[in-house]
Structures are given as C-alpha cells and as structure tokens.
C-alpha cells in the first residue's frame, strides 16, 4: 500500500493504518531502534510507541513523506529512552556509536553558540550531504541516522567494511572542514 493510502487510513481513524505502517516500515523501525538502543525488547517497545505517536498526530498533521515522518518520531523516542536509561542507571551520559563518531564534528549542545547555531548546522549538513555522490549519501545516512553498523552498510552496498569505514572517516573530516569554513564553532 502506498503512503497516501496509509495516511488516508489514519485520517479515517482506521486501525488498519497501524498494521499497514508496520507492514511497510516495521522492519526498518525495529532495526533503527535496535541500532540506537542495542536491545530487542526496547526496540519493539519503541516501535510500538512510535505507532501510537503517529496515530496521535495524524490527523491533524499530514506528512509529505510518511517513512521519514515515522522514522523521525522513532529516533526521537529511542534517543529519549536511551537518555532516560543512561541517566537513571548509569549516572548520566549519552552514547551511541554513531553519535560518538560524529560528535567531534558538531557544536556542543550545551554551549550558547551551539543552541544559536542549530539551524545553521542543519543547513550546513544538508548542503554537505547534497554535494556528495548518492552512494556516500546513503552510507552517511545509514550510519548516522539509521545507526547501522559498518558491516551492515558494507553488505547492503556490496563493498568491504574497510571501504565503508574509510569513506565515513573521510566524510567526517570533510564535514568538519566545511563547518569550520562556514564559521560554525565545534
């Protein structure tokens, strides 16, 4: 079923909307949540919480791209769960492998400048990604948005894990250079 029909089901308040969303995006949601949380049970709970949130916001919202909309909600829920779990069990901290790798390219979220530059950073990252070849865009997004391992990306793109790691390392370096060139403090 296409996204428009699924959205129509949400507007009709049909429970089939959730079933169709799960059919189309469930596997991707669970993989992404697992990449962030590292726990199958939490990933499943996070996916179900995502469907509930999507049910609550459609309507009135009508997303242009349902898949991106669902995954953005899922990531926010998963990261909130990770933060809560990290703070309550381990005395604070935040960490996923993907975030740790790219953190040195981004401004600190605690700094005043970091908060003020959030939109500038977003535009700069979007500009950086749009200038990359399609394969590298896919690699970057799978690693830092979908939280896939280098081995999974290598398998999906039919390349070696070493090539993926080296490409990501080079992209992080170029991203850092571009952010510095645009005056975004790191």
Beta strands, then each sheet from edge to edge (+ up, - down):
end
